[in-house]
Amino acid sequence: MMDVAYILNRPYKMWFIFDQETLGYTAGIEEFPGCLTEGDTLEDAHQMLLDAAESWILASIEMGHEIPIPLMDRPNVPKERGE
């Protein structure tokens, strides 16, 4: 069985968007389709995203799906500036 902690420590592209109306954050992981969550603060959104990612990984493994490679570890994918 794959080690979820190892997977979560890989350089996946997490994103966070502040919502002016709700004054909260929406968060997701680029490589994990449908792995989205929300939090009242950036810290809450980050923790909720880690929890959602763990559930996403476990469900993917249970269904026999491969866990995507982080974008920055893929060949021929441009790296962002400063990396």
N, C-alpha and C positions, 0 to 999 in steps of 0.2 A: 504494500500500500504506500502511496506517495505521502511524504511528510508535508502537511499543510503549512506548518511554520516556515519550512524551507521555501515553499512556493511563495508565501506572502512576503518573504524577505528579498525576493528577486526584484529587479528594477522595473516594476510595472508602472505605467503612466496613469497616475491618479489625477483627477481634475476636480475642482471645486468652483462653483458659481454662486455668487451672492445674489439674493433676490431682494430687491428694494421694497417690494410689497409686503412680504412676510418677514423681512429682516432676518432670514435664515439662509442656510446654504444647501445646495444640491450637490451631490458628489457621485463620482463614478470611476470606474477603471476602464480605460480605453480598450484593453484587450479582452475584457470579460463582458460580452454582450448581455445587456439587461441587468447588469450589476449596478444598481442605482440606489441611493438613499438620501435622506435629508437630516439636517441637524440644526438646532437653534444657534449654535456657535460653530466656528471653524473646528474647534477641538471636538465638539460633539459629532459633527459631520465626519471627521476623520475616524473617530472610534466606531461610529455606526458603519462606515465604509469598510473598516477592517472586519467587523462582524459579518457584514453582508458578503464580503469577498470569501470569508471562510465557508459560509453556507453555500455560496456559488461553487467553490472548488469541490466541496464534499458532494454536492448534487451532481456535478459534472463527472466526478470519478464514479459515483454510484451508477450513472447512466452509461458508463463506458466511453465517455468523451475524453479526448486529449485536452490537457490544459495548454492554452496558447503560450508560446514563447514571448517574453517581453519584447516590445517593439525595438528597443535599443539594442537587443541581442540578435536581431534578425539581420542577415546580410542584405545589402542594397537598400536599407532604410536609412535616409539621412538623419544624422544626429542633430539635436537641437544645439543652438549656439551655447557655448559655455560648458558643454559636457565633454 
